[in-house]
Amino acid sequence: MVNITNKSNTLRIAIAMATVKVSKVETIEAIEQRKIPKGDVFEFARAAGLLGVKKTSDLIPDCHPLPIEYTAITYEIEGLEIHITVEVHTIYKTGVEVEAMHGASITALTMYDMLKPIDKGVEIQNIRLLKKSGGKSDFKKSQFSEIKAAVMVCSDSIFSGKNQDTSGKHIISLLEQFGIETLKYEVLPDEISAISVKALELCQAENQLLIFTGGTGLSPRDVTPDALSPLIERKIEGIMETARWYGQQRMPYAMLSRGIAGFIGGTLVLTFPGSKNGVEEYMNALFPQILHLFNVNKGQNH
């Protein structure tokens, strides 16, 4: 099975359709009048479709078991065709498009089984996905090339040359996936004055996004939040709450991070841990959905 442990729970919706075509008007009339010998076709098929949705992971090997929060199965008759629509919702790490299509398939097969004694020309046609939403796939076509970034590494050991930076360079490579160019990259010592001066300098330039990595822990030299907190004009507590919650699900010490986030002028400032793994977790937790903030900050809703 595909590894989805790096994903976050979001509302996922999928809508699928299947078509059952009969060969004569009398079959449609018998369905509508509930005169099919095996019983009420719509209700039996709906019940089977609901079970099909729930049992998808039991039958499709690579599908993850997931909580089904909502399923609706509806019918529309057009001439000799019965269009089956299955809508499935979940709040989880992966989507429900296979569940929706499996439910549509089982609904159609049940109808076929119930109708074949009276109509030998029944066919199942066009099982397909109509719509899916939720998760990062909604942002795949989005590029944010208008956003320019600066990445600052806060570390005494890297500044002195004793260690090599991995977290800052990793942030830069991850930002490139969203079309975001990093205009400035620099290593700073763990000094309040150096960090605050650099933050004010960069927030007056053309950087819409400023990310500091390192110095967010509890050691005496971890001063990045202390340097930036007095400068932030609009704090956004929910950003770091989300990142810490995401991290805490994966390792027990994420709650100890003192990272902060908010705007200095029109620049969004984020503080990330100083490790490559920590950076990866924060990026997975926050991007690309956090980039919506730039539209909100301009007074745009979309």
C-alpha positions in Angstrom: 0.0 0.0 0.0 1.1 3.6 -0.7 2.6 5.3 2.4 0.2 8.1 3.4 1.6 8.8 6.9 3.0 12.2 5.7 -0.5 13.4 4.7 -3.0 15.3 6.8 -6.7 14.6 7.4 -8.9 16.8 5.3 -12.4 16.6 4.0 -12.4 14.4 0.9 -15.4 14.1 -1.5 -15.9 11.9 -4.5 -18.9 11.5 -6.8 -19.1 8.6 -9.2 -21.7 7.5 -11.8 -22.7 4.2 -13.4 -25.4 3.6 -16.0 -27.7 0.6 -16.3 -29.5 0.4 -19.7 -32.5 -1.8 -20.2 -33.9 -3.0 -23.5 -37.6 -2.2 -23.2 -39.9 0.4 -21.7 -41.8 -2.4 -19.8 -38.7 -2.9 -17.6 -38.6 0.7 -16.6 -42.3 0.6 -15.8 -41.9 -2.5 -13.6 -39.0 -0.8 -11.7 -41.1 2.3 -11.1 -44.1 0.4 -10.1 -42.1 -1.9 -7.7 -43.2 -5.0 -9.7 -39.8 -6.7 -10.2 -40.1 -10.3 -8.8 -36.9 -10.1 -6.8 -38.1 -6.9 -4.9 -37.7 -3.2 -4.9 -34.8 -2.6 -7.3 -33.9 0.9 -6.1 -33.9 0.0 -2.4 -32.1 -3.3 -2.7 -29.5 -1.8 -5.0 -29.0 1.2 -2.7 -28.4 -1.1 0.3 -25.9 -3.1 -1.8 -24.1 0.0 -2.9 -23.7 1.2 0.7 -22.1 -2.1 1.5 -19.9 -1.8 -1.6 -18.6 1.6 -0.4 -17.8 0.3 3.1 -16.1 -2.9 1.8 -13.9 -1.4 -0.8 -10.7 -1.9 1.1 -11.6 -5.5 1.6 -11.7 -6.2 -2.1 -9.3 -3.7 -3.7 -5.8 -4.7 -2.4 -4.1 -1.2 -2.5 -7.1 0.7 -1.0 -6.6 1.9 2.6 -9.3 1.2 5.1 -10.8 4.6 6.0 -13.8 6.0 7.8 -16.8 6.6 5.6 -18.6 9.7 7.0 -21.4 10.0 4.4 -22.7 8.2 1.4 -25.7 9.1 -0.8 -26.9 7.0 -3.7 -29.5 8.5 -6.1 -31.1 7.5 -9.4 -32.2 9.3 -12.5 -34.2 7.7 -15.3 -33.6 8.9 -18.9 -35.4 6.9 -21.5 -34.1 3.3 -21.1 -31.2 4.4 -19.0 -30.9 4.5 -15.2 -28.1 6.8 -14.0 -26.7 5.9 -10.6 -24.9 8.6 -8.7 -22.8 7.8 -5.6 -21.4 10.5 -3.4 -18.9 9.7 -0.6 -17.4 11.9 2.1 -14.6 11.2 4.5 -12.2 13.2 6.7 -9.0 11.3 6.2 -5.5 11.3 4.7 -6.6 9.8 1.3 -9.4 10.2 -1.1 -12.6 8.2 -1.7 -12.9 8.1 -5.4 -12.4 4.3 -5.6 -15.0 3.9 -2.8 -17.5 5.9 -4.8 -16.8 4.0 -8.1 -17.0 0.7 -6.2 -20.3 1.7 -4.7 -21.6 2.7 -8.1 -20.4 -0.7 -9.6 -22.1 -2.8 -6.9 -25.3 -0.8 -7.2 -25.3 -1.4 -10.9 -24.5 -5.1 -10.6 -27.3 -5.5 -8.1 -29.8 -3.9 -10.5 -28.5 -6.1 -13.3 -29.0 -9.2 -11.1 -32.6 -8.2 -10.2 -33.6 -7.2 -13.7 -32.1 -10.1 -15.8 -35.0 -12.5 -15.1 -37.4 -10.1 -17.0 -35.0 -8.4 -19.4 -32.2 -10.3 -21.1 -30.8 -7.1 -22.7 -29.8 -5.3 -19.6 -26.3 -3.6 -19.8 -24.0 -1.8 -17.4 -22.3 1.2 -19.0 -19.9 4.0 -18.1 -18.7 3.5 -14.6 -16.7 6.7 -14.1 -15.6 9.3 -11.6 -17.4 12.6 -12.0 -15.7 14.7 -9.3 -13.2 14.5 -6.5 -12.0 17.2 -4.1 -9.9 17.5 -0.9 -6.3 17.2 0.0 -3.3 18.6 -1.8 -4.5 17.5 -5.2 -6.7 20.6 -5.3 -3.6 22.7 -5.4 -1.6 20.6 -8.0 -2.3 22.9 -10.8 -1.6 26.0 -8.7 1.8 27.7 -9.0 2.7 30.7 -6.8 5.5 32.2 -8.9 4.4 35.7 -7.8 5.5 34.9 -4.2 9.2 35.5 -3.5 10.8 34.0 -0.4 13.8 34.4 1.9 15.2 31.5 4.0 17.3 32.2 7.1 19.2 29.5 9.0 19.7 30.2 12.7 22.5 28.1 14.1 25.8 28.9 15.9 27.4 25.7 14.7 26.5 26.2 11.0 27.5 29.9 11.2 30.9 29.0 12.5 31.4 26.4 9.9 31.4 23.4 12.2 28.3 21.9 10.7 26.6 21.9 7.3 23.1 23.3 6.6 20.5 20.8 5.5 17.2 22.3 6.7 17.5 25.7 4.9 18.4 24.1 1.6 15.7 21.6 1.9 13.1 24.4 2.4 14.4 26.1 -0.7 13.9 22.8 -2.8 10.4 22.3 -1.3 9.4 25.8 -2.1 10.5 25.3 -5.7 7.8 22.6 -6.1 5.2 25.4 -5.8 7.0 27.7 -8.2 8.3 29.9 -5.3 11.8 31.4 -5.9 14.0 32.0 -2.9 15.7 35.4 -3.4 17.8 35.4 -0.2 19.5 32.6 1.7 21.7 33.2 4.7 23.1 31.6 7.9 22.8 33.6 11.1 24.2 33.1 14.6 21.8 32.4 17.4 21.7 36.0 18.5 18.6 38.0 19.1 20.0 41.2 17.6 21.2 39.5 14.4 17.9 37.7 13.8 15.7 40.8 14.5 17.9 43.1 12.3 17.8 40.6 9.5 14.0 40.1 9.8 13.3 43.8 9.6 15.7 44.2 6.6 14.1 41.4 4.6 10.5 42.4 5.4 11.2 45.7 3.8 12.4 44.1 0.6 10.4 42.1 -2.1 10.0 39.0 0.0 6.4 38.0 0.7 7.5 34.9 2.6 10.3 34.7 5.2 11.2 31.4 6.8 13.6 31.0 9.7 14.8 27.5 10.4 16.5 26.6 13.7 16.4 28.1 17.2 12.8 27.2 18.1 13.6 24.7 20.9 14.2 25.1 24.6 18.0 25.2 24.8 19.5 28.5 26.1 20.7 29.5 22.6 17.3 28.9 21.0 16.2 32.5 20.6 14.5 32.7 17.2 11.0 33.1 18.6 12.2 35.6 21.2 13.8 37.8 18.5 10.8 37.7 16.2 7.9 37.8 18.6 8.2 41.6 19.3 8.3 42.3 15.6 5.3 40.4 14.4 2.3 42.7 14.0 -0.3 40.1 13.4 0.3 36.7 15.0 -1.4 33.7 13.5 -1.4 31.1 16.3 -3.2 28.5 14.2 -0.3 28.0 11.8 2.1 26.7 14.4 -0.7 24.9 16.3 -1.3 22.9 13.1 2.4 22.2 12.6 2.9 21.0 16.1 -0.2 18.9 16.0 1.0 17.3 12.8 4.4 16.7 14.3 3.1 15.3 17.6 1.3 12.6 15.8 4.6 11.4 14.5 7.1 12.0 17.3 6.6 12.8 21.0 8.7 15.9 21.3 7.0 18.1 18.7 5.0 19.8 21.5 8.3 21.4 22.8 8.7 23.6 19.7 8.3 27.3 20.4 7.8 28.2 16.8 5.6 31.3 16.0 4.1 32.7 12.8 2.6 36.0 11.6 2.9 39.0 9.4 5.5 41.7 9.6 4.0 44.3 7.3 3.0 42.3 4.2 5.6 39.5 4.7 4.5 36.2 6.2 7.1 35.1 8.7 7.4 31.4 9.7 9.7 29.7 12.2 10.6 26.1 11.5 12.7 23.6 13.4 16.4 23.2 12.6 16.4 19.6 11.4 15.7 18.4 7.9 13.0 16.0 9.2 11.3 18.8 11.2 11.3 21.0 8.1 9.7 18.3 6.0 7.0 17.8 8.6 6.2 21.5 8.8 6.1 21.8 5.0 3.8 18.8 4.7 1.5 20.2 7.5 1.3 23.7 6.1 1.9 23.8 2.3 0.4 24.7 -0.1 -2.8 25.6 1.8 -1.0 28.3 3.8 -0.3 30.2 0.6 -4.0 31.1 0.6 -3.0 33.7 3.2 -1.5 35.9 0.6 -4.9 36.3 -1.2 -6.6 36.9 2.2 -4.1 39.5 3.1 -4.9 41.3 -0.1 -8.6 41.2 0.7 -9.3 38.4 -1.8 -11.4 35.4 -0.9 -10.1 33.0 -3.6 
